[in-house]
């Protein structure tokens, strides 16, 4: 059996694979593949409509929040957000929490002035900076709710920051209940918790748009995508379809509240095991540990290769840490079962016993 701990693209529900594979050969008994149907036809329009409606339902969004499925992934949003929200002489507040936050900061600086509201750089990004300084005149505050590489997660969201709140939720989207309506813009690449690579979810409060004085290219203006229902240009049809199937699956599981309970169980099992075995170490501050991406190292680095080989032999896929930090990382996204986490923790206990 294979246990998929990949950070992204990552594990999806088996039911989604089965439905998507059938649609590649024959979509809804039409004799056509999902890969060859027109995006503006009555065949595909219900797919886009349902995907957007499911996001609104699962997040319990109000009428001010619009749901978009766009090209480009989260990396495109790093520049599209300041292009739409930040005037050249304005200030944007960003939290500096790791690799992905830093990428967003770098792009925002192309469009206006960036001030760091809080940073965990001094701790080598092993914690979350909760004491923030946000100018009341800032165009927005940007946070990365979960750092996939650093293994940290915001467990207390700065909802009352006094300015529009923008969040990159690429690696923990729909994994836990949040006050989604208190965010003015949420974005997330689908390929971790919500579907296949190739499509990006954007949830935006339409009231924050239209306030910059620059000319925004047509394809990069959120207002144009809202007006066209995410059909301004040809959407990534198959990726949107897989996202719709994944959202259906999440609803069938009981929604975000139910999946959060399962995610908490998985994270608790893993971290309790990690803390009980001296051969392993978790570098992240306990109160800021991610429930999606757990990073850890060996007390004796010389044992890392041996542990990797044992994991590989036992079907543990994707446990190697990001190339920039090393060590190990396991991703416990919505579709990962607790059985996979148990298989890994049992292996960790066995390894620790032999090396203890």
KEZARO-627260 format. One record per residue (C-alpha): residue in one letter; residue number from 0; x, y, z; chain. Coordinates in Angstrom, 2 decimals. Layout:
N
@aa:A&i:NUM&xx:X&yy:Y&zz:Z&ch:A
...
END
This chain:
356
@aa:X&i:0&xx:0.00&yy:0.00&zz:0.00&ch:A
@aa:X&i:1&xx:1.17&yy:3.52&zz:-0.82&ch:A
@aa:X&i:2&xx:0.83&yy:6.29&zz:1.75&ch:A
@aa:X&i:3&xx:0.93&yy:9.65&zz:-0.03&ch:A
@aa:X&i:4&xx:2.42&yy:12.43&zz:2.11&ch:A
@aa:X&i:5&xx:3.36&yy:14.65&zz:-0.85&ch:A
@aa:X&i:6&xx:3.15&yy:18.40&zz:-0.23&ch:A
@aa:X&i:7&xx:1.59&yy:19.17&zz:-3.59&ch:A
@aa:X&i:8&xx:0.33&yy:18.13&zz:-6.01&ch:A
@aa:X&i:9&xx:-0.92&yy:15.79&zz:-3.38&ch:A
@aa:X&i:10&xx:-3.39&yy:13.16&zz:-2.29&ch:A
@aa:X&i:11&xx:-7.00&yy:13.35&zz:-3.46&ch:A
@aa:X&i:12&xx:-9.97&yy:11.18&zz:-2.50&ch:A
@aa:X&i:13&xx:-10.16&yy:7.87&zz:-4.34&ch:A
@aa:X&i:14&xx:-13.75&yy:8.63&zz:-5.32&ch:A
@aa:X&i:15&xx:-12.58&yy:11.78&zz:-7.09&ch:A
@aa:X&i:16&xx:-10.00&yy:9.86&zz:-9.13&ch:A
@aa:X&i:17&xx:-12.62&yy:7.33&zz:-10.16&ch:A
@aa:X&i:18&xx:-15.16&yy:9.94&zz:-11.25&ch:A
@aa:X&i:19&xx:-12.57&yy:12.08&zz:-13.01&ch:A
@aa:X&i:20&xx:-11.10&yy:9.13&zz:-14.91&ch:A
@aa:X&i:21&xx:-14.54&yy:8.16&zz:-16.18&ch:A
@aa:X&i:22&xx:-15.18&yy:11.71&zz:-17.33&ch:A
@aa:X&i:23&xx:-11.99&yy:11.69&zz:-19.37&ch:A
@aa:X&i:24&xx:-13.46&yy:8.87&zz:-21.45&ch:A
@aa:X&i:25&xx:-17.13&yy:9.83&zz:-21.30&ch:A
@aa:X&i:26&xx:-18.40&yy:12.93&zz:-19.54&ch:A
@aa:X&i:27&xx:-21.93&yy:12.48&zz:-18.15&ch:A
@aa:X&i:28&xx:-22.81&yy:9.91&zz:-20.85&ch:A
@aa:X&i:29&xx:-22.37&yy:12.48&zz:-23.61&ch:A
@aa:X&i:30&xx:-19.88&yy:10.43&zz:-25.62&ch:A
@aa:X&i:31&xx:-17.44&yy:13.32&zz:-25.19&ch:A
@aa:X&i:32&xx:-14.43&yy:13.64&zz:-22.91&ch:A
@aa:X&i:33&xx:-14.33&yy:16.37&zz:-20.27&ch:A
@aa:X&i:34&xx:-11.09&yy:17.33&zz:-22.03&ch:A
@aa:X&i:35&xx:-12.83&yy:18.19&zz:-25.28&ch:A
@aa:X&i:36&xx:-16.09&yy:19.92&zz:-24.36&ch:A
@aa:X&i:37&xx:-16.58&yy:23.63&zz:-24.96&ch:A
@aa:X&i:38&xx:-16.32&yy:25.73&zz:-21.83&ch:A
@aa:X&i:39&xx:-19.24&yy:27.97&zz:-22.84&ch:A
@aa:X&i:40&xx:-21.57&yy:25.08&zz:-23.60&ch:A
@aa:X&i:41&xx:-24.49&yy:23.81&zz:-21.49&ch:A
@aa:X&i:42&xx:-22.28&yy:20.79&zz:-20.71&ch:A
@aa:X&i:43&xx:-19.61&yy:22.67&zz:-18.76&ch:A
@aa:X&i:44&xx:-21.46&yy:25.69&zz:-17.38&ch:A
@aa:X&i:45&xx:-23.14&yy:23.60&zz:-14.62&ch:A
@aa:X&i:46&xx:-19.67&yy:22.40&zz:-13.52&ch:A
@aa:X&i:47&xx:-18.41&yy:25.94&zz:-13.00&ch:A
@aa:X&i:48&xx:-21.68&yy:27.01&zz:-11.37&ch:A
@aa:X&i:49&xx:-21.65&yy:24.10&zz:-8.92&ch:A
@aa:X&i:50&xx:-17.97&yy:24.52&zz:-8.04&ch:A
@aa:X&i:51&xx:-18.52&yy:28.18&zz:-7.18&ch:A
@aa:X&i:52&xx:-21.74&yy:27.42&zz:-5.29&ch:A
@aa:X&i:53&xx:-20.06&yy:24.71&zz:-3.23&ch:A
@aa:X&i:54&xx:-17.31&yy:27.09&zz:-2.14&ch:A
@aa:X&i:55&xx:-19.93&yy:29.62&zz:-1.07&ch:A
@aa:X&i:56&xx:-21.83&yy:26.94&zz:0.84&ch:A
@aa:X&i:57&xx:-18.81&yy:25.35&zz:2.53&ch:A
@aa:X&i:58&xx:-17.42&yy:28.73&zz:3.57&ch:A
@aa:X&i:59&xx:-20.88&yy:30.16&zz:4.35&ch:A
@aa:X&i:60&xx:-20.01&yy:33.28&zz:2.37&ch:A
@aa:X&i:61&xx:-22.15&yy:36.40&zz:2.38&ch:A
@aa:X&i:62&xx:-23.41&yy:38.23&zz:-0.71&ch:A
@aa:X&i:63&xx:-20.41&yy:40.58&zz:-0.80&ch:A
@aa:X&i:64&xx:-17.94&yy:37.76&zz:-1.42&ch:A
@aa:X&i:65&xx:-17.42&yy:36.50&zz:-4.96&ch:A
@aa:X&i:66&xx:-15.88&yy:33.15&zz:-5.89&ch:A
@aa:X&i:67&xx:-13.51&yy:32.87&zz:-8.85&ch:A
@aa:X&i:68&xx:-11.61&yy:29.99&zz:-10.43&ch:A
@aa:X&i:69&xx:-8.57&yy:31.40&zz:-12.23&ch:A
@aa:X&i:70&xx:-5.40&yy:30.33&zz:-13.99&ch:A
@aa:X&i:71&xx:-1.91&yy:30.75&zz:-12.64&ch:A
@aa:X&i:72&xx:-1.92&yy:29.34&zz:-9.14&ch:A
@aa:X&i:73&xx:-1.03&yy:31.25&zz:-5.99&ch:A
@aa:X&i:74&xx:2.16&yy:32.65&zz:-7.54&ch:A
@aa:X&i:75&xx:0.12&yy:34.73&zz:-9.98&ch:A
@aa:X&i:76&xx:-1.86&yy:36.11&zz:-7.06&ch:A
@aa:X&i:77&xx:1.35&yy:37.41&zz:-5.50&ch:A
@aa:X&i:78&xx:1.32&yy:40.15&zz:-8.16&ch:A
@aa:X&i:79&xx:-2.40&yy:40.26&zz:-9.05&ch:A
@aa:X&i:80&xx:-3.40&yy:41.24&zz:-5.51&ch:A
@aa:X&i:81&xx:-1.20&yy:44.36&zz:-5.23&ch:A
@aa:X&i:82&xx:-2.00&yy:45.24&zz:-8.83&ch:A
@aa:X&i:83&xx:-5.71&yy:45.38&zz:-7.89&ch:A
@aa:X&i:84&xx:-5.45&yy:46.71&zz:-4.34&ch:A
@aa:X&i:85&xx:-2.26&yy:48.75&zz:-3.92&ch:A
@aa:X&i:86&xx:-1.59&yy:52.22&zz:-5.34&ch:A
@aa:X&i:87&xx:2.01&yy:53.16&zz:-6.06&ch:A
@aa:X&i:88&xx:2.22&yy:55.54&zz:-3.08&ch:A
@aa:X&i:89&xx:0.23&yy:53.33&zz:-0.71&ch:A
@aa:X&i:90&xx:1.46&yy:51.01&zz:2.03&ch:A
@aa:X&i:91&xx:0.69&yy:47.29&zz:2.18&ch:A
@aa:X&i:92&xx:1.36&yy:45.35&zz:5.36&ch:A
@aa:X&i:93&xx:2.77&yy:41.83&zz:5.05&ch:A
@aa:X&i:94&xx:3.69&yy:39.23&zz:7.62&ch:A
@aa:X&i:95&xx:7.05&yy:37.55&zz:7.01&ch:A
@aa:X&i:96&xx:6.65&yy:33.90&zz:7.98&ch:A
@aa:X&i:97&xx:8.62&yy:31.86&zz:5.47&ch:A
@aa:X&i:98&xx:9.26&yy:31.04&zz:1.84&ch:A
@aa:X&i:99&xx:5.77&yy:31.71&zz:0.49&ch:A
@aa:X&i:100&xx:5.21&yy:34.90&zz:2.44&ch:A
@aa:X&i:101&xx:8.56&yy:36.18&zz:1.20&ch:A
@aa:X&i:102&xx:7.63&yy:35.46&zz:-2.40&ch:A
@aa:X&i:103&xx:4.42&yy:37.45&zz:-1.96&ch:A
@aa:X&i:104&xx:6.36&yy:40.34&zz:-0.38&ch:A
@aa:X&i:105&xx:8.82&yy:40.47&zz:-3.26&ch:A
@aa:X&i:106&xx:6.06&yy:40.78&zz:-5.86&ch:A
@aa:X&i:107&xx:4.09&yy:43.38&zz:-3.88&ch:A
@aa:X&i:108&xx:7.12&yy:45.67&zz:-3.80&ch:A
@aa:X&i:109&xx:6.77&yy:46.05&zz:-7.57&ch:A
@aa:X&i:110&xx:3.49&yy:47.92&zz:-7.10&ch:A
@aa:X&i:111&xx:3.82&yy:49.97&zz:-3.90&ch:A
@aa:X&i:112&xx:5.49&yy:50.28&zz:-0.53&ch:A
@aa:X&i:113&xx:5.57&yy:47.18&zz:1.69&ch:A
@aa:X&i:114&xx:5.94&yy:47.30&zz:5.46&ch:A
@aa:X&i:115&xx:6.53&yy:44.17&zz:7.52&ch:A
@aa:X&i:116&xx:3.80&yy:43.97&zz:10.15&ch:A
@aa:X&i:117&xx:5.48&yy:41.07&zz:11.92&ch:A
@aa:X&i:118&xx:8.32&yy:38.66&zz:11.20&ch:A
@aa:X&i:119&xx:9.52&yy:35.29&zz:12.42&ch:A
@aa:X&i:120&xx:12.78&yy:35.51&zz:10.49&ch:A
@aa:X&i:121&xx:14.82&yy:35.69&zz:13.70&ch:A
@aa:X&i:122&xx:13.48&yy:32.27&zz:14.71&ch:A
@aa:X&i:123&xx:14.32&yy:30.88&zz:11.27&ch:A
@aa:X&i:124&xx:10.57&yy:30.84&zz:10.58&ch:A
@aa:X&i:125&xx:9.82&yy:28.27&zz:13.27&ch:A
@aa:X&i:126&xx:7.10&yy:30.41&zz:14.84&ch:A
@aa:X&i:127&xx:4.27&yy:32.82&zz:14.01&ch:A
@aa:X&i:128&xx:4.59&yy:36.56&zz:14.82&ch:A
@aa:X&i:129&xx:1.35&yy:37.49&zz:16.58&ch:A
@aa:X&i:130&xx:2.33&yy:40.96&zz:17.82&ch:A
@aa:X&i:131&xx:1.65&yy:42.87&zz:14.63&ch:A
@aa:X&i:132&xx:2.11&yy:46.51&zz:13.76&ch:A
@aa:X&i:133&xx:-0.35&yy:47.46&zz:11.02&ch:A
@aa:X&i:134&xx:-0.65&yy:51.11&zz:9.95&ch:A
@aa:X&i:135&xx:-4.32&yy:52.17&zz:9.91&ch:A
@aa:X&i:136&xx:-3.74&yy:53.61&zz:6.44&ch:A
@aa:X&i:137&xx:-2.45&yy:50.34&zz:4.98&ch:A
@aa:X&i:138&xx:-4.25&yy:49.14&zz:1.87&ch:A
@aa:X&i:139&xx:-4.41&yy:45.64&zz:3.37&ch:A
@aa:X&i:140&xx:-2.70&yy:43.12&zz:5.64&ch:A
@aa:X&i:141&xx:-1.44&yy:39.94&zz:3.98&ch:A
@aa:X&i:142&xx:-0.86&yy:36.68&zz:5.88&ch:A
@aa:X&i:143&xx:0.11&yy:33.20&zz:4.72&ch:A
@aa:X&i:144&xx:-2.12&yy:31.06&zz:6.91&ch:A
@aa:X&i:145&xx:0.03&yy:27.95&zz:6.53&ch:A
@aa:X&i:146&xx:3.68&yy:27.81&zz:5.50&ch:A
@aa:X&i:147&xx:4.10&yy:24.53&zz:3.62&ch:A
@aa:X&i:148&xx:7.90&yy:24.51&zz:3.86&ch:A
@aa:X&i:149&xx:8.41&yy:25.93&zz:7.35&ch:A
@aa:X&i:150&xx:5.59&yy:23.84&zz:8.84&ch:A
@aa:X&i:151&xx:3.91&yy:26.70&zz:10.70&ch:A
@aa:X&i:152&xx:0.25&yy:27.74&zz:10.78&ch:A
@aa:X&i:153&xx:-1.72&yy:30.72&zz:12.08&ch:A
@aa:X&i:154&xx:-4.00&yy:29.40&zz:14.82&ch:A
@aa:X&i:155&xx:-5.15&yy:32.87&zz:15.88&ch:A
@aa:X&i:156&xx:-6.16&yy:34.93&zz:12.87&ch:A
@aa:X&i:157&xx:-5.72&yy:38.75&zz:13.07&ch:A
@aa:X&i:158&xx:-9.32&yy:39.44&zz:12.03&ch:A
@aa:X&i:159&xx:-9.39&yy:42.78&zz:13.86&ch:A
@aa:X&i:160&xx:-6.32&yy:44.27&zz:12.18&ch:A
@aa:X&i:161&xx:-8.24&yy:47.39&zz:11.15&ch:A
@aa:X&i:162&xx:-7.58&yy:47.07&zz:7.41&ch:A
@aa:X&i:163&xx:-8.69&yy:44.64&zz:4.68&ch:A
@aa:X&i:164&xx:-7.37&yy:41.15&zz:5.42&ch:A
@aa:X&i:165&xx:-5.80&yy:39.11&zz:2.60&ch:A
@aa:X&i:166&xx:-4.73&yy:35.48&zz:3.02&ch:A
@aa:X&i:167&xx:-2.82&yy:32.89&zz:1.07&ch:A
@aa:X&i:168&xx:-4.53&yy:29.65&zz:2.11&ch:A
@aa:X&i:169&xx:-2.98&yy:27.43&zz:-0.52&ch:A
@aa:X&i:170&xx:-2.04&yy:24.63&zz:1.86&ch:A
@aa:X&i:171&xx:-4.86&yy:24.72&zz:4.41&ch:A
@aa:X&i:172&xx:-7.88&yy:25.84&zz:2.40&ch:A
@aa:X&i:173&xx:-11.11&yy:24.26&zz:3.69&ch:A
@aa:X&i:174&xx:-9.23&yy:22.20&zz:6.28&ch:A
@aa:X&i:175&xx:-10.69&yy:24.02&zz:9.30&ch:A
@aa:X&i:176&xx:-13.46&yy:26.38&zz:10.24&ch:A
@aa:X&i:177&xx:-12.53&yy:30.05&zz:9.98&ch:A
@aa:X&i:178&xx:-14.55&yy:33.25&zz:9.88&ch:A
@aa:X&i:179&xx:-14.24&yy:33.38&zz:6.11&ch:A
@aa:X&i:180&xx:-16.39&yy:36.48&zz:5.72&ch:A
@aa:X&i:181&xx:-13.87&yy:38.47&zz:7.77&ch:A
@aa:X&i:182&xx:-11.28&yy:37.97&zz:5.02&ch:A
@aa:X&i:183&xx:-11.45&yy:40.44&zz:2.15&ch:A
@aa:X&i:184&xx:-9.47&yy:38.24&zz:-0.21&ch:A
@aa:X&i:185&xx:-8.54&yy:34.57&zz:0.04&ch:A
@aa:X&i:186&xx:-6.53&yy:32.71&zz:-2.55&ch:A
@aa:X&i:187&xx:-5.40&yy:29.12&zz:-2.83&ch:A
@aa:X&i:188&xx:-3.85&yy:26.86&zz:-5.43&ch:A
@aa:X&i:189&xx:-6.15&yy:23.86&zz:-5.69&ch:A
@aa:X&i:190&xx:-3.47&yy:21.17&zz:-5.80&ch:A
@aa:X&i:191&xx:-3.14&yy:20.52&zz:-2.08&ch:A
@aa:X&i:192&xx:-6.58&yy:20.30&zz:-0.50&ch:A
@aa:X&i:193&xx:-9.03&yy:21.11&zz:-3.22&ch:A
@aa:X&i:194&xx:-8.23&yy:19.44&zz:-6.50&ch:A
@aa:X&i:195&xx:-5.72&yy:19.10&zz:-9.30&ch:A
@aa:X&i:196&xx:-2.96&yy:21.50&zz:-10.27&ch:A
@aa:X&i:197&xx:-3.92&yy:24.13&zz:-12.83&ch:A
@aa:X&i:198&xx:-6.60&yy:26.20&zz:-11.15&ch:A
@aa:X&i:199&xx:-6.56&yy:28.78&zz:-8.37&ch:A
@aa:X&i:200&xx:-9.43&yy:29.69&zz:-6.07&ch:A
@aa:X&i:201&xx:-9.97&yy:33.38&zz:-5.31&ch:A
@aa:X&i:202&xx:-12.62&yy:34.56&zz:-2.87&ch:A
@aa:X&i:203&xx:-12.87&yy:38.34&zz:-2.90&ch:A
@aa:X&i:204&xx:-15.02&yy:40.96&zz:-1.22&ch:A
@aa:X&i:205&xx:-16.11&yy:43.00&zz:-4.22&ch:A
@aa:X&i:206&xx:-16.26&yy:46.16&zz:-2.08&ch:A
@aa:X&i:207&xx:-12.46&yy:46.43&zz:-1.94&ch:A
@aa:X&i:208&xx:-12.06&yy:46.53&zz:-5.73&ch:A
@aa:X&i:209&xx:-11.87&yy:49.50&zz:-8.09&ch:A
@aa:X&i:210&xx:-9.89&yy:51.77&zz:-5.75&ch:A
@aa:X&i:211&xx:-6.49&yy:51.86&zz:-7.45&ch:A
@aa:X&i:212&xx:-5.60&yy:54.54&zz:-9.97&ch:A
@aa:X&i:213&xx:-3.55&yy:52.37&zz:-12.30&ch:A
@aa:X&i:214&xx:-4.83&yy:50.78&zz:-15.49&ch:A
@aa:X&i:215&xx:-5.13&yy:47.05&zz:-14.84&ch:A
@aa:X&i:216&xx:-4.73&yy:44.67&zz:-17.80&ch:A
@aa:X&i:217&xx:-8.09&yy:43.14&zz:-18.67&ch:A
@aa:X&i:218&xx:-7.18&yy:39.57&zz:-17.76&ch:A
@aa:X&i:219&xx:-5.75&yy:40.62&zz:-14.37&ch:A
@aa:X&i:220&xx:-8.69&yy:42.74&zz:-13.18&ch:A
@aa:X&i:221&xx:-10.80&yy:40.78&zz:-10.70&ch:A
@aa:X&i:222&xx:-13.87&yy:42.81&zz:-11.64&ch:A
@aa:X&i:223&xx:-13.78&yy:41.45&zz:-15.18&ch:A
@aa:X&i:224&xx:-13.63&yy:37.87&zz:-13.94&ch:A
@aa:X&i:225&xx:-16.54&yy:38.53&zz:-11.57&ch:A
@aa:X&i:226&xx:-18.61&yy:40.02&zz:-14.38&ch:A
@aa:X&i:227&xx:-17.97&yy:36.96&zz:-16.55&ch:A
@aa:X&i:228&xx:-18.47&yy:34.32&zz:-13.86&ch:A
@aa:X&i:229&xx:-14.87&yy:33.03&zz:-14.17&ch:A
@aa:X&i:230&xx:-15.41&yy:32.65&zz:-17.92&ch:A
@aa:X&i:231&xx:-13.50&yy:35.75&zz:-19.07&ch:A
@aa:X&i:232&xx:-11.19&yy:33.42&zz:-20.96&ch:A
@aa:X&i:233&xx:-11.09&yy:29.64&zz:-21.33&ch:A
@aa:X&i:234&xx:-10.85&yy:28.25&zz:-17.80&ch:A
@aa:X&i:235&xx:-8.79&yy:25.14&zz:-16.97&ch:A
@aa:X&i:236&xx:-11.80&yy:22.93&zz:-17.57&ch:A
@aa:X&i:237&xx:-10.50&yy:19.64&zz:-16.21&ch:A
@aa:X&i:238&xx:-8.96&yy:21.22&zz:-13.10&ch:A
@aa:X&i:239&xx:-12.24&yy:23.01&zz:-12.34&ch:A
@aa:X&i:240&xx:-14.10&yy:19.73&zz:-12.77&ch:A
@aa:X&i:241&xx:-11.76&yy:17.92&zz:-10.36&ch:A
@aa:X&i:242&xx:-12.17&yy:20.80&zz:-7.89&ch:A
@aa:X&i:243&xx:-15.95&yy:20.44&zz:-8.13&ch:A
@aa:X&i:244&xx:-15.71&yy:16.70&zz:-7.43&ch:A
@aa:X&i:245&xx:-13.41&yy:17.33&zz:-4.46&ch:A
@aa:X&i:246&xx:-15.78&yy:19.96&zz:-3.07&ch:A
@aa:X&i:247&xx:-18.68&yy:17.50&zz:-3.47&ch:A
@aa:X&i:248&xx:-16.65&yy:14.92&zz:-1.56&ch:A
@aa:X&i:249&xx:-15.91&yy:17.41&zz:1.22&ch:A
@aa:X&i:250&xx:-19.61&yy:18.22&zz:1.54&ch:A
@aa:X&i:251&xx:-20.41&yy:14.50&zz:1.72&ch:A
@aa:X&i:252&xx:-17.89&yy:14.12&zz:4.57&ch:A
@aa:X&i:253&xx:-19.90&yy:16.60&zz:6.60&ch:A
@aa:X&i:254&xx:-18.25&yy:19.80&zz:5.41&ch:A
@aa:X&i:255&xx:-15.45&yy:21.81&zz:6.95&ch:A
@aa:X&i:256&xx:-16.43&yy:21.15&zz:10.57&ch:A
@aa:X&i:257&xx:-16.28&yy:17.39&zz:10.09&ch:A
@aa:X&i:258&xx:-13.02&yy:17.43&zz:8.16&ch:A
@aa:X&i:259&xx:-11.42&yy:19.69&zz:10.76&ch:A
@aa:X&i:260&xx:-12.14&yy:17.08&zz:13.43&ch:A
@aa:X&i:261&xx:-10.43&yy:14.39&zz:11.33&ch:A
@aa:X&i:262&xx:-7.48&yy:16.69&zz:10.63&ch:A
@aa:X&i:263&xx:-7.09&yy:17.40&zz:14.34&ch:A
@aa:X&i:264&xx:-7.04&yy:13.67&zz:15.07&ch:A
@aa:X&i:265&xx:-4.32&yy:13.08&zz:12.50&ch:A
@aa:X&i:266&xx:-2.18&yy:15.97&zz:13.72&ch:A
@aa:X&i:267&xx:-2.57&yy:14.96&zz:17.35&ch:A
@aa:X&i:268&xx:-1.53&yy:11.38&zz:16.61&ch:A
@aa:X&i:269&xx:1.54&yy:12.47&zz:14.68&ch:A
@aa:X&i:270&xx:2.78&yy:15.18&zz:17.04&ch:A
@aa:X&i:271&xx:2.20&yy:13.08&zz:20.17&ch:A
@aa:X&i:272&xx:4.32&yy:10.36&zz:18.59&ch:A
@aa:X&i:273&xx:7.00&yy:12.83&zz:17.52&ch:A
@aa:X&i:274&xx:7.28&yy:14.32&zz:21.00&ch:A
@aa:X&i:275&xx:7.50&yy:10.89&zz:22.64&ch:A
@aa:X&i:276&xx:10.48&yy:9.70&zz:20.57&ch:A
@aa:X&i:277&xx:13.83&yy:11.39&zz:21.36&ch:A
@aa:X&i:278&xx:15.33&yy:10.11&zz:18.11&ch:A
@aa:X&i:279&xx:13.11&yy:12.64&zz:16.28&ch:A
@aa:X&i:280&xx:12.85&yy:16.40&zz:16.79&ch:A
@aa:X&i:281&xx:10.25&yy:18.98&zz:15.77&ch:A
@aa:X&i:282&xx:11.88&yy:22.40&zz:15.19&ch:A
@aa:X&i:283&xx:8.61&yy:24.39&zz:15.09&ch:A
@aa:X&i:284&xx:7.23&yy:26.05&zz:18.22&ch:A
@aa:X&i:285&xx:4.54&yy:23.71&zz:19.52&ch:A
@aa:X&i:286&xx:1.84&yy:26.37&zz:19.61&ch:A
@aa:X&i:287&xx:2.48&yy:27.22&zz:15.93&ch:A
@aa:X&i:288&xx:2.79&yy:23.75&zz:14.44&ch:A
@aa:X&i:289&xx:0.94&yy:23.19&zz:11.19&ch:A
@aa:X&i:290&xx:-1.80&yy:20.58&zz:11.13&ch:A
@aa:X&i:291&xx:-1.27&yy:20.25&zz:7.39&ch:A
@aa:X&i:292&xx:2.51&yy:20.10&zz:6.95&ch:A
@aa:X&i:293&xx:4.52&yy:18.61&zz:9.81&ch:A
@aa:X&i:294&xx:8.29&yy:19.06&zz:9.60&ch:A
@aa:X&i:295&xx:10.80&yy:17.13&zz:11.67&ch:A
@aa:X&i:296&xx:14.45&yy:16.15&zz:11.81&ch:A
@aa:X&i:297&xx:16.56&yy:13.42&zz:13.39&ch:A
@aa:X&i:298&xx:18.47&yy:13.92&zz:16.64&ch:A
@aa:X&i:299&xx:21.32&yy:12.21&zz:14.78&ch:A
@aa:X&i:300&xx:21.38&yy:13.52&zz:11.17&ch:A
@aa:X&i:301&xx:23.37&yy:10.45&zz:10.18&ch:A
@aa:X&i:302&xx:20.23&yy:8.35&zz:10.57&ch:A
@aa:X&i:303&xx:18.15&yy:10.36&zz:8.09&ch:A
@aa:X&i:304&xx:19.09&yy:8.40&zz:4.99&ch:A
@aa:X&i:305&xx:18.37&yy:5.09&zz:6.72&ch:A
@aa:X&i:306&xx:14.95&yy:6.28&zz:7.87&ch:A
@aa:X&i:307&xx:14.17&yy:7.55&zz:4.36&ch:A
@aa:X&i:308&xx:15.02&yy:4.18&zz:2.88&ch:A
@aa:X&i:309&xx:12.80&yy:2.34&zz:5.37&ch:A
@aa:X&i:310&xx:9.92&yy:4.70&zz:4.63&ch:A
@aa:X&i:311&xx:10.37&yy:4.17&zz:0.90&ch:A
@aa:X&i:312&xx:10.35&yy:0.40&zz:1.39&ch:A
@aa:X&i:313&xx:7.10&yy:0.66&zz:3.38&ch:A
@aa:X&i:314&xx:5.35&yy:2.78&zz:0.74&ch:A
@aa:X&i:315&xx:5.71&yy:6.15&zz:2.50&ch:A
@aa:X&i:316&xx:5.81&yy:8.62&zz:-0.41&ch:A
@aa:X&i:317&xx:6.77&yy:12.30&zz:-0.18&ch:A
@aa:X&i:318&xx:8.26&yy:12.41&zz:3.33&ch:A
@aa:X&i:319&xx:11.53&yy:14.07&zz:2.37&ch:A
@aa:X&i:320&xx:11.77&yy:17.68&zz:3.52&ch:A
@aa:X&i:321&xx:11.86&yy:20.55&zz:1.06&ch:A
@aa:X&i:322&xx:15.22&yy:20.89&zz:-0.65&ch:A
@aa:X&i:323&xx:15.75&yy:24.32&zz:0.96&ch:A
@aa:X&i:324&xx:15.51&yy:23.02&zz:4.55&ch:A
@aa:X&i:325&xx:16.12&yy:19.26&zz:4.47&ch:A
@aa:X&i:326&xx:14.88&yy:16.87&zz:7.12&ch:A
@aa:X&i:327&xx:11.41&yy:15.42&zz:6.74&ch:A
@aa:X&i:328&xx:7.95&yy:16.70&zz:6.01&ch:A
@aa:X&i:329&xx:4.62&yy:14.93&zz:5.95&ch:A
@aa:X&i:330&xx:1.52&yy:16.57&zz:4.55&ch:A
@aa:X&i:331&xx:-1.75&yy:15.59&zz:6.19&ch:A
@aa:X&i:332&xx:-4.28&yy:17.11&zz:3.82&ch:A
@aa:X&i:333&xx:-8.02&yy:16.47&zz:3.92&ch:A
@aa:X&i:334&xx:-7.93&yy:13.30&zz:1.82&ch:A
@aa:X&i:335&xx:-5.17&yy:11.61&zz:3.82&ch:A
@aa:X&i:336&xx:-6.60&yy:8.94&zz:6.09&ch:A
@aa:X&i:337&xx:-5.65&yy:8.49&zz:9.72&ch:A
@aa:X&i:338&xx:-4.59&yy:4.96&zz:8.76&ch:A
@aa:X&i:339&xx:-1.71&yy:6.42&zz:6.75&ch:A
@aa:X&i:340&xx:-0.64&yy:8.56&zz:9.70&ch:A
@aa:X&i:341&xx:-0.85&yy:5.53&zz:11.98&ch:A
@aa:X&i:342&xx:1.27&yy:3.50&zz:9.58&ch:A
@aa:X&i:343&xx:3.95&yy:6.21&zz:9.69&ch:A
@aa:X&i:344&xx:3.85&yy:6.66&zz:13.47&ch:A
@aa:X&i:345&xx:4.10&yy:2.91&zz:13.97&ch:A
@aa:X&i:346&xx:7.15&yy:2.90&zz:11.72&ch:A
@aa:X&i:347&xx:8.66&yy:5.81&zz:13.68&ch:A
@aa:X&i:348&xx:8.16&yy:3.93&zz:16.97&ch:A
@aa:X&i:349&xx:9.72&yy:0.79&zz:15.55&ch:A
@aa:X&i:350&xx:12.69&yy:2.74&zz:14.22&ch:A
@aa:X&i:351&xx:13.15&yy:4.57&zz:17.53&ch:A
@aa:X&i:352&xx:13.10&yy:1.28&zz:19.45&ch:A
@aa:X&i:353&xx:15.87&yy:-0.13&zz:17.26&ch:A
@aa:X&i:354&xx:17.99&yy:3.02&zz:17.50&ch:A
@aa:X&i:355&xx:17.21&yy:3.87&zz:21.11&ch:A
END
